[in-house]
Structure formats: C-alpha cells, structure tokens
C-alpha cells in the first residue's frame, strides 16, 4: 500500500496513487471489464479528484486502464491476440532480463532469489491456485520483479512492469475460474524453478534465458486452458 502522505522527492501524490492502482491490478483486485469511479477512488485515498484523475490518465497511457466513448473508466478486456502478443513480448524481454541478472548478480542477490523461489513452492507442490490466488500472484510477481529490477536495464525493467500490469486482470480471471487443476503443469513449474536456481548459481545466462522463456510460455498454456481457449495457433 502506498503511503499517500509521504510525498518523497520525485513521488507526487498522483504518482503514488498510480502506483497503488498498479499494485491493485497486479494483485488481481480488478478483473477485465471492471468499472472504476474517480469519486470512489478519491474517497478511498482521502484526496481530491485531480490527483486521482491524473493517476488514471497515466494508467490509460500505459494501456492498463481505458476510457470508453461514454467516459467510463474500466479495466480493458484483452483479446486472445492481445494476450498472445503480451506473452510473446514477456518471454523475449524477461528471458533476456534473467540472463543479464545472473551475469551481474551479487552473492546476496542469489541468496534472496533462492528465498523467493522457496516462497512460491507451496503453490507449485499441489496447492490449488484458485484457493490461494493472491499468494500465488504475489509470489510470482515478487520473483519476476526481483530479477527484472536487477537486470541492469531500466528500459527492460519498465517494460516488464507495464506488460505484467496489463496482463494481470486476465491472469486473475483465469485463476479464479472453476477448472480442474493441471498437476502436470505444477510438476513442470516446480522442476523449472529448480533448474533456474541452478542456472543462476552457475551464472549460465544462456540457460537462464531459455528456462525463463519456457517458464513463461508454459504458464501461458496453463492460463489459456483455464480460460477455455484453444491452444492451436498460439505463440508457444
């Protein structure tokens, strides 16, 4: 939760509200098509309408929110093509970011990454994602942002954050669907996290890139199955 009273240098009130909204999107609080009210947001953050309006404008510019022709603020409904494109870009960018990370990470950062990997293992080892959606989302976001934020490329870092925020409502929609759990995916996900930990410790950037791309594209298949989408012609 962003402290809206802490106007630190470079952090305007509207910027803090925008960060808070991005966090709520990432955590699956808003599903595709959800409507947002400027008045309700202003009341919830204890501020006037203008900073909220500016924050919403920032997210609209990032395609995380949209304003309909009738001036309704809502979370975009992503098409199958949109999702394909986002996952394709994520696989490329996050794969390269992971490779850069392992080549420059400190010993302490490897220790912290291992702790983050351990934090997501309960979900992978048989815990139904639908029963623990927030913990699942938080764990994988923390892991991904830890790597992306330390890859040494500010542009990559920005793109990773924006693509994940844009995709987050569709991910939450898939995870809250009533569907049979895919335990083969859980087993593979556990295995690939272990392999990435080994590649990181070995500073094997090429291996890390390939594993991270496979991890993202396998997750794409998992979500598409939960959404009831055909896997034919997808980007993986």
SULZITA-V943455 format. One record per helix or strand of 2 or more residues. SS is the DSSP state (hx for helix, st for strand). FROM is the first residue (numbers start at 1). TO is the last residue. If there is no record, write none. Layout:
BEGIN
ss=[SS SS]
from=[FROM FROM]
to=[TO TO]
END
This chain:
BEGIN
ss=[hx st hx hx st st hx hx hx hx hx hx]
from=[13 35 38 49 66 73 80 107 129 154 183 205]
to=[26 36 45 61 67 74 104 124 149 175 201 227]
END
